[in-house]
Amino acid sequence: MQDLKSYLNETEEMMEMAILHIEDELAHIRAGKADIRLLDGIRVDNYGMKVPINNAASVSTPDARTIAIRPWDKSMLRVIEKAIIDSDLGIMPENNGDMIRISIPPLTEERRKQLVKQCNKEVETAKISVRNARRDCIERLKKAVKEGMPEDEQKDGEEKVQKLHDKYIKKIDEVFAAKEKEIMTI
């Protein structure tokens, strides 16, 4: 039988993973500013292996609206350019023979609202993960009572799990509010 602290630690770890996941997912949603993380999901064929662009080139943001990609091997220019065009990024890269530039256009009001809705879906998924972690912990605590855990310790555990749940739901809301502000700021 596990003790209450180990149940709570496991649950908090699951909730923390939900926070990390939502932060990562929201980072990949374009907010009108140049961010090299936009390219994280794009893979290029580099000597027979599919690798992220930053493993085949130097990626930087020289200004707030531009991403510059300078491949280490000039033969990769076309491959990287094609991968960006084929991706769901929706931006046409500019290849000058030495490097690739991606200009991030300003977002329209309609597109901003779509992006906020997309963020909302991701946020709801994260909240569901936190709720599931809470539910799983409470179920395990109830089973632990049958295995000999005192009921008052179980009730105390349920209260602590609820507090963890509230804390992580609030964190998710804060992450969403920051991303929404970033998207809606012109």
C-alpha positions as CSV (number, residue, x, y, z in Angstrom):
1,M,0.0,0.0,0.0
2,Q,1.3,3.4,-0.9
3,D,1.1,6.3,1.5
4,L,-0.9,9.5,0.8
5,K,2.2,11.6,-0.1
6,S,3.1,9.2,-3.0
7,Y,-0.4,9.4,-4.4
8,L,-0.3,13.2,-4.2
9,N,3.2,13.3,-5.8
10,E,2.1,11.1,-8.7
11,T,-1.0,13.2,-9.3
12,E,0.9,16.4,-9.1
13,E,3.4,15.1,-11.6
14,M,0.6,14.2,-14.0
15,M,-0.9,17.7,-13.6
16,E,2.5,19.3,-14.2
17,M,2.9,17.3,-17.4
18,A,-0.5,18.7,-18.6
19,I,0.9,22.2,-17.9
20,L,4.1,21.5,-19.9
21,H,2.1,20.0,-22.7
22,I,-0.3,23.0,-23.0
23,E,2.6,25.4,-22.9
24,D,4.3,23.5,-25.7
25,E,1.1,23.2,-27.8
26,L,0.3,26.9,-27.5
27,A,3.9,27.9,-28.4
28,H,3.3,26.3,-31.8
29,I,0.3,28.5,-32.5
30,R,1.3,31.5,-34.6
31,A,0.6,34.8,-32.8
32,G,1.8,37.2,-35.5
33,K,5.3,37.3,-34.1
34,A,8.3,35.5,-35.4
35,D,9.1,32.5,-33.2
36,I,11.5,29.7,-34.1
37,R,9.2,27.2,-32.3
38,L,6.8,27.6,-35.2
39,L,9.2,25.3,-37.2
40,D,9.4,22.6,-34.5
41,G,6.9,20.3,-36.2
42,I,8.5,20.5,-39.6
43,R,10.9,17.7,-40.5
44,V,13.4,17.7,-43.4
45,D,15.2,14.8,-45.1
46,N,18.8,15.2,-44.1
47,Y,21.1,12.4,-45.5
48,G,18.3,9.8,-45.3
49,M,16.9,10.8,-41.9
50,K,13.9,13.0,-41.0
51,V,15.2,15.7,-38.7
52,P,13.9,19.0,-37.4
53,I,15.0,22.1,-39.4
54,N,17.1,23.3,-36.5
55,N,19.2,20.1,-36.8
56,A,20.1,21.0,-40.4
57,A,20.3,24.7,-40.3
58,S,20.9,27.8,-38.1
59,V,17.5,29.3,-37.3
60,S,17.2,32.8,-35.9
61,T,14.7,35.7,-35.6
62,P,16.5,38.9,-36.8
63,D,13.4,41.0,-36.1
64,A,9.9,40.5,-34.7
65,R,8.4,39.6,-38.1
66,T,11.1,37.5,-39.7
67,I,12.6,34.0,-39.2
68,A,16.0,33.4,-40.9
69,I,17.1,29.9,-41.8
70,R,20.7,29.4,-42.9
71,P,21.4,25.7,-43.8
72,W,24.8,24.3,-42.9
73,D,24.8,22.5,-46.3
74,K,23.7,24.7,-49.2
75,S,22.1,21.6,-50.9
76,M,19.5,21.6,-48.1
77,L,18.0,25.0,-49.2
78,R,15.5,23.5,-51.6
79,V,14.6,20.6,-49.2
80,I,14.0,23.0,-46.3
81,E,12.0,25.4,-48.5
82,K,9.8,22.5,-49.8
83,A,9.2,21.2,-46.3
84,I,8.0,24.7,-45.2
85,I,5.8,25.1,-48.2
86,D,4.3,21.6,-47.6
87,S,3.7,22.2,-43.9
88,D,0.5,23.6,-42.4
89,L,2.3,26.9,-41.5
90,G,0.6,28.7,-44.3
91,I,3.5,31.0,-45.1
92,M,5.6,31.2,-48.3
93,P,9.4,31.2,-47.6
94,E,11.8,33.4,-49.6
95,N,15.0,31.7,-50.8
96,N,17.8,34.0,-51.9
97,G,20.3,31.2,-52.6
98,D,22.2,31.7,-49.3
99,M,19.4,31.5,-46.7
100,I,15.6,31.2,-46.4
101,R,13.6,34.0,-44.9
102,I,10.1,33.6,-43.6
103,S,8.1,36.8,-43.2
104,I,5.4,36.5,-40.6
105,P,2.4,38.5,-41.9
106,P,0.2,40.4,-39.4
107,L,-2.9,38.5,-38.4
108,T,-6.4,39.6,-39.4
109,E,-9.0,40.0,-36.8
110,E,-10.8,36.9,-38.1
111,R,-7.7,34.8,-38.0
112,R,-6.9,36.0,-34.4
113,K,-10.3,34.8,-33.3
114,Q,-9.7,31.4,-35.0
115,L,-6.4,31.1,-33.2
116,V,-8.0,31.9,-29.9
117,K,-10.6,29.2,-30.6
118,Q,-7.8,26.7,-31.4
119,C,-6.0,27.6,-28.2
120,N,-9.3,27.1,-26.3
121,K,-9.5,23.6,-27.6
122,E,-6.0,22.8,-26.5
123,V,-6.7,24.4,-23.1
124,E,-9.8,22.3,-22.6
125,T,-7.8,19.2,-23.4
126,A,-5.3,20.1,-20.7
127,K,-8.0,20.8,-18.2
128,I,-9.5,17.3,-19.0
129,S,-6.1,15.8,-18.3
130,V,-5.9,17.6,-14.9
131,R,-9.5,16.4,-14.0
132,N,-8.6,12.9,-15.0
133,A,-5.5,12.9,-12.8
134,R,-7.7,14.1,-9.9
135,R,-10.3,11.4,-10.6
136,D,-7.7,8.7,-10.8
137,C,-6.1,9.7,-7.6
138,I,-9.5,9.8,-5.7
139,E,-10.3,6.3,-7.1
140,R,-6.9,5.0,-5.9
141,L,-7.4,6.6,-2.5
142,K,-10.8,4.8,-2.2
143,K,-9.1,1.5,-3.1
144,A,-6.4,2.2,-0.5
145,V,-9.1,2.5,2.2
146,K,-10.2,-1.1,1.4
147,E,-6.5,-2.1,1.7
148,G,-6.2,-0.5,5.2
149,M,-5.8,3.3,4.8
150,P,-7.7,5.2,7.5
151,E,-10.8,7.0,6.1
152,D,-9.9,10.3,7.6
153,E,-6.5,10.1,5.8
154,Q,-8.4,9.4,2.5
155,K,-10.7,12.3,3.0
156,D,-7.7,14.6,3.8
157,G,-6.1,13.2,0.6
158,E,-9.2,14.1,-1.4
159,E,-9.2,17.6,-0.1
160,K,-5.5,18.0,-1.0
161,V,-6.1,16.6,-4.5
162,Q,-8.9,19.1,-5.0
163,K,-6.6,21.9,-4.0
164,L,-3.9,20.6,-6.5
165,H,-6.6,20.4,-9.1
166,D,-7.7,24.0,-8.5
167,K,-4.1,25.2,-8.5
168,Y,-3.3,23.6,-11.9
169,I,-6.6,24.6,-13.5
170,K,-5.8,28.2,-12.5
171,K,-2.3,27.8,-14.0
172,I,-3.8,26.6,-17.3
173,D,-6.2,29.6,-17.3
174,E,-3.2,31.9,-16.7
175,V,-1.2,30.3,-19.6
176,F,-4.3,30.7,-21.9
177,A,-4.8,34.3,-20.8
178,A,-1.2,35.2,-21.7
179,K,-1.5,33.4,-25.1
180,E,-4.8,35.1,-25.8
181,K,-3.4,38.5,-25.0
182,E,-0.4,37.7,-27.3
183,I,-2.7,36.7,-30.1
184,M,-5.1,39.6,-29.8
185,T,-2.4,42.3,-29.4
186,I,-1.9,44.1,-32.7
